[in-house]
């Protein structure tokens, strides 16, 4: 996975991606396979919870986007996001949660 904010850092990192920056499919440089666990229509968007090798990931897909309601529970999917959407989580912030 590529994260511009990780430049110059070594070792294991914790990273974050805003849920609305994650997309279904392989359209971006970073990707992760998963299985849809939950799908919920929440007005202007649909919320998905996807189980991945990195843990459960939540994403929001605007209902105006093509394919917003295509995936359902049990479906195998690929999630992708751009390196610019990835940020490093400071170890101090991580301990506070």
NUTOR-337793 format. One record per atom (N, C-alpha, C, O, CB): residue number from 1; residue in one letter; atom name; z, y negated, x. Coordinates in steps of 0.02 Angstrom, whole numbers. Atoms other than C-alpha are relative to their C-alpha. Last residue first. Glycine has a CB too. Example, Ala and Ser with C-alpha at 12.3 -4.5 7.8 and 13.67 -1.06 7.14 Angstrom:
BEGIN
R   n res atom     pz     py     px
R   2   S    N     -3     59    -42
R   2   S   CA    357     53    684
R   2   S    C     37    -55    -39
R   2   S    O     45   -110    -14
R   2   S   CB    -71    -23     20
R   1   A    N      0     59     45
R   1   A   CA    390    225    615
R   1   A    C      0    -60     45
R   1   A    O     33    -59     97
R   1   A   CB     62     -1    -50
***
This chain:
BEGIN
R   n res atom     pz     py     px
R  97   X    N     20    -31     64
R  97   X   CA   1062   -268   -446
R  97   X    C     41     59    -18
R  97   X    O     30     89    -70
R  97   X   CB    -71     20      2
R  96   X    N    -31     35     56
R  96   X   CA   1150   -371   -310
R  96   X    C    -14     34    -66
R  96   X    O     24     25   -113
R  96   X   CB    -23    -70     -2
R  95   X    N    -70    -21      7
R  95   X   CA   1107   -246   -172
R  95   X    C     34    -31    -60
R  95   X    O     81     -2    -87
R  95   X   CB     38    -16     63
R  94   X    N     -1    -69     24
R  94   X   CA    919   -273   -197
R  94   X    C     71     24    -12
R  94   X    O     84     60    -60
R  94   X   CB    -36     45     49
R  93   X    N     13      2     72
R  93   X   CA    935   -462   -180
R  93   X    C      6     70    -29
R  93   X    O     32     78    -84
R  93   X   CB    -70    -28    -14
R  92   X    N    -58     32     32
R  92   X   CA   1017   -442     -8
R  92   X    C     -9     -1    -76
R  92   X    O     39     13   -113
R  92   X   CB      9    -72     27
R  91   X    N    -53    -50      5
R  91   X   CA    882   -317     46
R  91   X    C     63    -29    -32
R  91   X    O     99      8    -66
R  91   X   CB     17     29     69
R  90   X    N    -49      8    -53
R  90   X   CA    748   -447      9
R  90   X    C     57     50    -10
R  90   X    O     78     60    -67
R  90   X   CB     27    -72      2
R  89   X    N    -66     15     28
R  89   X   CA    616   -383   -110
R  89   X    C     49     -1     58
R  89   X    O     56     49     94
R  89   X   CB     20     53    -55
R  88   X    N    -54    -37    -31
R  88   X   CA    443   -395    -32
R  88   X    C     65    -22    -31
R  88   X    O     78    -82    -39
R  88   X   CB      0    -10     78
R  87   X    N    -47     41    -39
R  87   X   CA    306   -459   -147
R  87   X    C     56     45     27
R  87   X    O     73     96     -3
R  87   X   CB     31    -57    -44
R  86   X    N    -56    -38    -28
R  86   X   CA    148   -378   -215
R  86   X    C     46    -47     40
R  86   X    O     22    -87     80
R  86   X   CB    -26     59     44
R  85   X    N    -51     -5     53
R  85   X   CA     29   -476   -328
R  85   X    C     63     35     24
R  85   X    O    112     39    -13
R  85   X   CB    -29     36    -60
R  84   X    N    -28     67     13
R  84   X   CA    -76   -533   -178
R  84   X    C     54      0    -53
R  84   X    O     96    -45    -56
R  84   X   CB    -55    -48    -20
R  83   X    N    -51     14    -51
R  83   X   CA   -101   -350   -128
R  83   X    C     34    -68    -12
R  83   X    O     93    -75      2
R  83   X   CB    -31      2     69
R  82   X    N     25     31    -61
R  82   X   CA   -193   -324   -293
R  82   X    C     57    -10     50
R  82   X    O    114    -17     30
R  82   X   CB    -35    -67    -16
R  81   X    N    -19     70     -4
R  81   X   CA   -135   -201   -424
R  81   X    C    -25    -27     67
R  81   X    O    -37     11    114
R  81   X   CB     77    -10     -8
R  80   X    N     22     36    -60
R  80   X   CA   -180    -26   -483
R  80   X    C     21    -73     -5
R  80   X    O     32   -100    -59
R  80   X   CB    -76      6      9
R  79   X    N    -19     71      4
R  79   X   CA   -111    106   -601
R  79   X    C    -25    -34     64
R  79   X    O    -25     -3    117
R  79   X   CB     77     -8     -8
R  78   X    N     -7     31    -65
R  78   X   CA   -199    274   -619
R  78   X    C     17    -74    -12
R  78   X    O    -16   -108    -50
R  78   X   CB    -64      8     43
R  77   X    N     32     64    -13
R  77   X   CA   -173    373   -778
R  77   X    C      5    -19     74
R  77   X    O     44     11    111
R  77   X   CB     31    -56    -44
R  76   X    N      0     12    -72
R  76   X   CA   -130    547   -842
R  76   X    C    -39    -64     13
R  76   X    O    -95    -71    -11
R  76   X   CB    -30     61     40
R  75   X    N     63     11    -36
R  75   X   CA    -99    539  -1029
R  75   X    C     12    -11     74
R  75   X    O     59    -46     94
R  75   X   CB    -38    -60    -30
R  74   X    N     27    -63    -26
R  74   X   CA     62    615  -1097
R  74   X    C    -64     -8     39
R  74   X    O    -84     38     74
R  74   X   CB    -11     47    -56
R  73   X    N    -48    -44    -32
R  73   X   CA    105    464  -1205
R  73   X    C    -32     67     20
R  73   X    O    -68     99    -19
R  73   X   CB     59     12    -47
R  72   X    N    -57    -17     42
R  72   X   CA    -48    359  -1244
R  72   X    C     47     47     36
R  72   X    O     30     71     90
R  72   X   CB    -23     31    -66
R  71   X    N    -45    -52    -26
R  71   X   CA   -186    268  -1153
R  71   X    C     58     12    -48
R  71   X    O     81    -34    -82
R  71   X   CB     26    -19     69
R  70   X    N     35    -63    -16
R  70   X   CA   -330    174  -1239
R  70   X    C     48     56     21
R  70   X    O     37    113      1
R  70   X   CB    -50    -12     54
R  69   X    N    -35    -53     35
R  69   X   CA   -229     36  -1324
R  69   X    C    -29     69     15
R  69   X    O    -17    116    -23
R  69   X   CB     -1    -12    -75
R  68   X    N    -72     13      3
R  68   X   CA   -272   -108  -1209
R  68   X    C     38     57    -33
R  68   X    O     96     69    -16
R  68   X   CB     13    -65    -36
R  67   X    N    -38    -59    -19
R  67   X   CA   -443    -33  -1170
R  67   X    C     75     -9     -3
R  67   X    O    112     33     23
R  67   X   CB    -18     20     68
R  66   X    N     33    -63     17
R  66   X   CA   -533   -200  -1171
R  66   X    C     43     58     24
R  66   X    O     68     57     81
R  66   X   CB    -72      4     30
R  65   X    N     38    -32    -54
R  65   X   CA   -409   -342  -1152
R  65   X    C    -30     65    -25
R  65   X    O      0    101    -64
R  65   X   CB     45     13     61
R  64   X    N     68     26      2
R  64   X   CA   -357   -443  -1308
R  64   X    C    -44     33     53
R  64   X    O   -105     26     50
R  64   X   CB      0    -75     10
R  63   X    N     38    -35     52
R  63   X   CA   -202   -335  -1331
R  63   X    C    -71    -26     -7
R  63   X    O   -112      5    -41
R  63   X   CB     36     -5    -66
R  62   X    N     16     45     56
R  62   X   CA   -136   -399  -1165
R  62   X    C    -43     37    -51
R  62   X    O    -91     71    -32
R  62   X   CB    -35    -64     26
R  61   X    N     72     11      5
R  61   X   CA    -76   -252  -1060
R  61   X    C    -12    -45    -61
R  61   X    O      8    -28   -117
R  61   X   CB    -39     69     -7
R  60   X    N     20     31     63
R  60   X   CA    105   -248  -1004
R  60   X    C    -75    -12      2
R  60   X    O   -101    -39     51
R  60   X   CB     39    -66    -13
R  59   X    N     55     49     -3
R  59   X   CA    170   -133   -869
R  59   X    C    -16    -24    -69
R  59   X    O     -3     10   -119
R  59   X   CB    -62     30     34
R  58   X    N     17     33     63
R  58   X   CA    331    -39   -838
R  58   X    C    -58    -47     12
R  58   X    O    -60    -83     61
R  58   X   CB     61    -38    -29
R  57   X    N     28     67     -7
R  57   X   CA    346     82   -691
R  57   X    C    -18    -26    -70
R  57   X    O    -50      9   -109
R  57   X   CB    -63     -1     47
R  56   X    N     28     26     62
R  56   X   CA    457    236   -687
R  56   X    C    -23    -72     11
R  56   X    O     14   -113     39
R  56   X   CB     52      4    -58
R  55   X    N    -48     13     54
R  55   X   CA    483    306   -512
R  55   X    C    -36    -27    -61
R  55   X    O    -98    -32    -63
R  55   X   CB     53    -50     23
R  54   X    N    -45     54    -23
R  54   X   CA    381    299   -350
R  54   X    C     53    -16    -53
R  54   X    O     93    -61    -42
R  54   X   CB    -40    -63     16
R  53   X    N    -39    -25    -57
R  53   X   CA    296    468   -386
R  53   X    C     50    -51     27
R  53   X    O     98    -33     61
R  53   X   CB    -47     22     56
R  52   X    N     41     -5    -61
R  52   X   CA    246    391   -553
R  52   X    C     43     33     55
R  52   X    O    103     40     47
R  52   X   CB    -26    -70     22
R  51   X    N    -36    -37    -52
R  51   X   CA    313    396   -733
R  51   X    C    -47     10     59
R  51   X    O   -102     36     50
R  51   X   CB     27     67    -26
R  50   X    N     39    -52    -33
R  50   X   CA    227    261   -836
R  50   X    C     44     32     54
R  50   X    O     70     -3     97
R  50   X   CB    -66    -28     30
R  49   X    N    -44    -24    -54
R  49   X   CA    314    149   -962
R  49   X    C    -35     62     27
R  49   X    O    -50    110     -9
R  49   X   CB     74     16    -26
R  48   X    N      4    -70    -20
R  48   X   CA    186     52  -1063
R  48   X    C     54     14     52
R  48   X    O     68    -28     95
R  48   X   CB    -71     17     28
R  47   X    N    -42    -19    -57
R  47   X   CA    207   -111  -1158
R  47   X    C     -7     75     12
R  47   X    O     -4    115    -35
R  47   X   CB     74    -19    -11
R  46   X    N    -26    -67      8
R  46   X   CA     65   -171  -1269
R  46   X    C     39     17     63
R  46   X    O     13      9    118
R  46   X   CB    -57     52    -14
R  45   X    N     15    -50    -53
R  45   X   CA     31   -356  -1280
R  45   X    C     27     68    -20
R  45   X    O     65     75    -69
R  45   X   CB     29    -23     67
R  44   X    N     61     20    -36
R  44   X   CA     18   -502  -1403
R  44   X    C    -18     50     55
R  44   X    O    -72     46     84
R  44   X   CB      9    -68     30
R  43   X    N     32     63     19
R  43   X   CA    141   -422  -1524
R  43   X    C    -64    -13     38
R  43   X    O   -114     20     26
R  43   X   CB     48    -58     12
R  42   X    N    -51     53      3
R  42   X   CA    249   -289  -1443
R  42   X    C    -32    -68    -14
R  42   X    O    -17   -117     19
R  42   X   CB     41     -3     65
R  41   X    N     35     61     19
R  41   X   CA    151   -126  -1469
R  41   X    C     54    -54     -8
R  41   X    O    101    -46    -46
R  41   X   CB    -43      8    -66
R  40   X    N    -29     38     56
R  40   X   CA    250     10  -1381
R  40   X    C    -40    -64     -9
R  40   X    O    -49   -104     38
R  40   X   CB     74    -16     13
R  39   X    N     47     53     16
R  39   X   CA    189    152  -1269
R  39   X    C     29    -37    -60
R  39   X    O     47     -5   -110
R  39   X   CB    -73     28    -15
R  38   X    N     -9     37     62
R  38   X   CA    303    275  -1183
R  38   X    C    -53    -54     -7
R  38   X    O    -79    -80     42
R  38   X   CB     70    -31     -3
R  37   X    N    -59    -27     35
R  37   X   CA    294    412  -1050
R  37   X    C      8    -33    -68
R  37   X    O     20      1   -118
R  37   X   CB     63    -11     42
R  36   X    N    -30     45     50
R  36   X   CA    119    380   -983
R  36   X    C     57     35    -35
R  36   X    O     48     89    -65
R  36   X   CB    -55    -24    -51
R  35   X    N      7    -26     68
R  35   X   CA     88    491   -832
R  35   X    C     36    -47    -48
R  35   X    O     93    -65    -37
R  35   X   CB     29     73     -5
R  34   X    N    -58     -8     42
R  34   X   CA     59    426   -657
R  34   X    C    -16     30    -67
R  34   X    O    -74     45    -82
R  34   X   CB     34    -66    -10
R  33   X    N     11    -43     60
R  33   X   CA    -55    398   -510
R  33   X    C     64      4    -41
R  33   X    O    119     -7    -15
R  33   X   CB    -23     71     21
R  32   X    N    -53    -50      6
R  32   X   CA    -31    246   -395
R  32   X    C    -14     42    -62
R  32   X    O    -26     15   -115
R  32   X   CB     70    -33     -3
R  31   X    N      1    -42     59
R  31   X   CA   -156    116   -334
R  31   X    C     54     54      4
R  31   X    O     77     71     58
R  31   X   CB    -69     32    -10
R  30   X    N    -58    -45      3
R  30   X   CA   -168    -32   -217
R  30   X    C     -3     41    -63
R  30   X    O    -19     15   -117
R  30   X   CB     67    -40      3
R  29   X    N     -7    -35    -64
R  29   X   CA   -340   -110   -184
R  29   X    C     59     50      2
R  29   X    O     53    103     32
R  29   X   CB      9    -51     55
R  28   X    N    -31     40    -53
R  28   X   CA   -378   -155   -365
R  28   X    C     11     43     62
R  28   X    O      3    104     60
R  28   X   CB     67    -31    -23
R  27   X    N     35     63    -11
R  27   X   CA   -494    -90   -502
R  27   X    C     27    -42     58
R  27   X    O     -6    -90     78
R  27   X   CB      3    -39    -60
R  26   X    N      1     11    -72
R  26   X   CA   -435     90   -492
R  26   X    C    -33    -66     19
R  26   X    O    -67    -69     70
R  26   X   CB    -35     57     35
R  25   X    N     62    -11    -35
R  25   X   CA   -385    110   -673
R  25   X    C      6    -18     73
R  25   X    O     58    -40     97
R  25   X   CB    -56    -39    -31
R  24   X    N     23    -70      2
R  24   X   CA   -248     39   -782
R  24   X    C    -65      5     38
R  24   X    O   -107    -40     35
R  24   X   CB     -9     24    -74
R  23   X    N     56    -18     45
R  23   X   CA   -186   -130   -725
R  23   X    C    -10     75     -1
R  23   X    O      8    110     47
R  23   X   CB    -65    -36     22
R  22   X    N     21    -70     -9
R  22   X   CA    -26   -201   -648
R  22   X    C    -53     16    -52
R  22   X    O    -47     -4   -110
R  22   X   CB     60     49     -5
R  21   X    N     50      0    -54
R  21   X   CA     -6   -392   -639
R  21   X    C    -27     71     13
R  21   X    O    -74     78     52
R  21   X   CB     30    -28     64
R  20   X    N     64     23     28
R  20   X   CA     83   -402   -809
R  20   X    C    -55     -2     52
R  20   X    O   -113    -13     35
R  20   X   CB      9    -70    -30
R  19   X    N     30    -49     45
R  19   X   CA    226   -294   -744
R  19   X    C    -68    -21    -28
R  19   X    O   -110     22    -41
R  19   X   CB     46     13    -57
R  18   X    N    -12     21     69
R  18   X   CA    260   -413   -597
R  18   X    C    -36     48    -47
R  18   X    O    -93     67    -34
R  18   X   CB    -24    -74    -12
R  17   X    N     63     24     30
R  17   X   CA    249   -313   -435
R  17   X    C     17    -19    -71
R  17   X    O     47     21   -108
R  17   X   CB    -57     55      3
R  16   X    N      4     10     72
R  16   X   CA    398   -279   -323
R  16   X    C    -69    -24    -20
R  16   X    O   -105    -54     20
R  16   X   CB     53    -49    -23
R  15   X    N     47     50     24
R  15   X   CA    423   -210   -149
R  15   X    C      3     -4    -76
R  15   X    O     26     42   -109
R  15   X   CB    -71     16     23
R  14   X    N      1     -2     73
R  14   X   CA    562   -123    -57
R  14   X    C    -46    -55    -23
R  14   X    O    -41   -112      0
R  14   X   CB     72     -7    -31
R  13   X    N     -6     62     39
R  13   X   CA    523   -101    127
R  13   X    C      6     17    -74
R  13   X    O    -21     67    -97
R  13   X   CB    -59    -47     12
R  12   X    N      7     -7     72
R  12   X   CA    543     41    251
R  12   X    C     13    -66    -35
R  12   X    O     57   -104    -15
R  12   X   CB     49     53    -27
R  11   X    N    -45    -47     34
R  11   X   CA    517      0    433
R  11   X    C    -13      2    -74
R  11   X    O    -63    -23    -99
R  11   X   CB     72    -20     12
R  10   X    N      7    -70    -18
R  10   X   CA    438   -153    513
R  10   X    C     49     42    -39
R  10   X    O    100     17    -63
R  10   X   CB      9     10     75
R   9   X    N    -61    -40     13
R   9   X   CA    407   -331    455
R   9   X    C    -14     73     17
R   9   X    O    -71     96     11
R   9   X   CB     23     -6    -75
R   8   X    N    -51     10    -51
R   8   X   CA    275   -443    534
R   8   X    C     64     39    -11
R   8   X    O    107     39     33
R   8   X   CB     16    -71      5
R   7   X    N     26     12    -67
R   7   X   CA    167   -457    379
R   7   X    C     58    -13     48
R   7   X    O    101    -54     36
R   7   X   CB    -48    -59      1
R   6   X    N    -32    -47    -46
R   6   X   CA    260   -388    227
R   6   X    C    -22    -11     72
R   6   X    O      3     23    117
R   6   X   CB    -15     71    -21
R   5   X    N    -65     26    -19
R   5   X   CA    217   -540    119
R   5   X    C     36     45     50
R   5   X    O     88     25     77
R   5   X   CB     42     -8    -62
R   4   X    N      5     55    -47
R   4   X   CA     34   -489    118
R   4   X    C     67    -25     25
R   4   X    O     73    -44     83
R   4   X   CB    -38    -57    -31
R   3   X    N    -38     57     28
R   3   X   CA     75   -322     35
R   3   X    C     -3    -56     51
R   3   X    O     26    -49    105
R   3   X   CB     73     20    -17
R   2   X    N      3     63    -38
R   2   X   CA    -41   -173     62
R   2   X    C     38    -54    -37
R   2   X    O     32    -62    -98
R   2   X   CB    -74    -22     11
R   1   X    N      0     58     42
R   1   X   CA      0      0      0
R   1   X    C      0    -61     44
R   1   X    O     34    -64     96
R   1   X   CB     60      0    -48
***
